[in-house]
Amino acid sequence: MLNLFLKKVFKISLIFTIPFILISIYNIFNIYKSKIQISTEKKILVLGDSHTMTSINPKYFEACVNYSLPAEPIYLTYFKLKKIVRDNALLDKIIVGLGYHNFSEYNDKKFTKPQIANFLLNKTYAGISMSNIKQIELNIKIYLKVLLKNIVIMPQTNHFDSFGYYSENEGVNVAKNCIEVIQRHYYNNDSAVAGISQLSKDYLDSIIDFTSRNQLKLYLLNTPLKKEYRTRVPQIFVENYNNCLNIYGIKHTTLDYSSFFASDSLFLDCDHLNTKGAKIFTKHLKSIINDY
Amino acid sequence: MLFNSIDFIIYLPIVFFIYWFIVNKNIKLQNSFIVLASYVFYGWWDWRFLALIIFSTVLDYIIGLVLKKEDNRLKRKLFVWTSVIFNLGFLLFFKYYNFFVDNFISAFSFFGLKFHYNTLNIILPVGISFYTFQTLSYTIDVYKRKMEPTTNFIAFAAFVSFFPQLVAGPIERAKNLLPQFNKMRHFDYSEAVNGLRLILWGLFKKVVVADTCASYVNEIFANYSNYSGSTLLLGSILFAFQIYGDFSGYSYIAIGTARLFGFKLMNNFFYPYFSRDIAEFWRRWHISLSTWFRDYLYIPLGGSKGNRIMKIRNVFIIFIVSGFWHGANWTFIIWGALNALYFIPLLVLERNRLNIDNIAEDRRFPPFRVLIQMVSTFLLTTFAWIFFRSESLADAIYYIKGLGQNFFSFPEIFPLKTLLFIFVLILIEWVRRKTPFPLSDLNQFIRNKSIRYAFYFSLIYLIIFFGLENQRQFIYFQF
């Protein structure tokens, strides 16, 4: 009886599993061969987190395409950069968002915290290979769930659909507590200042190497911030950022626009621009980049 | 370990395989393995609290043996009270310590007396309310000489810690479960198949119904002041189905898992939302707890004997204690009291046993009168759930006040997909309302194999699909 039971369970599982195995094989093959097609008119790629996502509106900078994602850590930017550049040989300039907070250790845990890992992996699973994530702390359960969902159970038609985007918001100074944001970006749960992320530094080096090898002009961009945010950034992060400017500024263009806007009406909240701010900033950035 | 987690999906087949293929030679091995598997299951969450279970097990086992030999009434009482004090002591400390401290301080400060006393950062051990009641049932039954104490320690440890029902019930009686550990289990094909059906239906209720309701419920209850009355009504109805799907889902998975190992646990839910009055609702909802309170609290208090005042007092006590069992918050106490208020008129008018027959027997649809009774009972229950779900009494009162505002407007939140799943749940449960659970002996109901399998596969697909979307803890883990 036990054997009959097991045989039946096995048979049912097999009937249920076979279509899914076929679907997953098809989708893995599909991911492997599909490319992120960027129009040949676009020569500039923008990558970064919500700061670049809300700051650079491609509508006012026709040559650029924005592939930023909220909460994107530098290592993810590197994985995305490799994939996009490999698929689009005509790109010649890369703008990477690099602010004070990108060096905070809190970025190292983004693939382990359930909510944020789920969000980031769901958007970028197709651009992340197993060899990519070896050095990164990863919640393997969430990663497998994301793969199972997007490749097997609810397969996407375009696996790179949500790889990145520009996002606009017309709000002005929406209620978002600046102190909370600072706390999240720069402090641990015990209120001690977070450390500087070596992982982020290493991947920034990888981005620099990669762009050099592929003869791409790299811009490291610190987007505008409200004064109430800027003045609260712990000194250690400001010093670290300035060191980076000194080191990377020799070979690459570092654009620090953190104190670019004085008017609060151009901000959505303390560290993101709104639609109006993005329009002015993008136009300015366009003129600067075209001059280089 | 959660039933709806990948960990459990891997753990269950391993335990099943070892149980039926490796330790199936004798009963001692089977029981020892169940104890080990149960401790691993519990320790997965926090191994430190295993000490509490082991302590309760050893204490109640010894007290059981002592009660068997002891004839002196006073000494017997002393022993049984030792068990009660230790078991309830742990429960009171872990679950209610901060509640009592906070309330004493508030009460004293009301009279102008000030105390500086810190509450403790206590973690509530998962399942403590459930296994405490289960072991208590053993010592009380032995004390009352309703059952013989066991001399088999391993069987007793397996009874206390049996992993399918350890953390959220059903709260089994020693009389039902313990003898099952004294018999060698043999694999029963039809029981195992029904076990899988129970697990499947339980997962559907938890993952597809309860968890999809949860995100809307959380939003509506957290920001109730932003929503119209119609949305708040919808929020409370969604919570009614969330808690039902969540808890009955857990119970079905627990009962189904137990059947895979050759055990029969008591049914914990019997289509409660089809009840025609509150008395019937409480005969169908969380049956293992209701009957526990009936046997160990209500009847010792005098039950329905005595005069009207005594009856009302007993009903109030049982419902308030039941509410308090759910958590250290006034909201649960009010929830219990409200249910007592619903129940008392039926008791006083001796109409509490009016509806003990099958609902709409031999009919496809309920008669209009029955339909009205079912809907009004559901709405009364849903109203009480508002207290159960709210963070504080003030929140509950403001939520209820909010129900009256823009009641006739279209709800701002209208989760069509979730409502569709609720409709499917109601439909299937209505059609199968005479069976112990909706998928019970489904091969007799859907004879066409292809249709039956298509139905199973649809359920499995939905469970995987929504399980990947979000994994939520069972609500009753916190009780």
HADDOCK unambig.tbl for C-alpha pairs under 7 A between the chains (distance, minus, plus):
assign (segid A and resid 1 and name CA) (segid B and resid 189 and name CA) 5.82 0.50 0.50
assign (segid A and resid 2 and name CA) (segid B and resid 187 and name CA) 6.33 0.50 0.50
assign (segid A and resid 2 and name CA) (segid B and resid 189 and name CA) 6.73 0.50 0.50
assign (segid A and resid 5 and name CA) (segid B and resid 189 and name CA) 6.42 0.50 0.50
assign (segid A and resid 145 and name CA) (segid B and resid 468 and name CA) 5.85 0.50 0.50
assign (segid A and resid 149 and name CA) (segid B and resid 468 and name CA) 6.37 0.50 0.50
assign (segid A and resid 153 and name CA) (segid B and resid 465 and name CA) 6.41 0.50 0.50
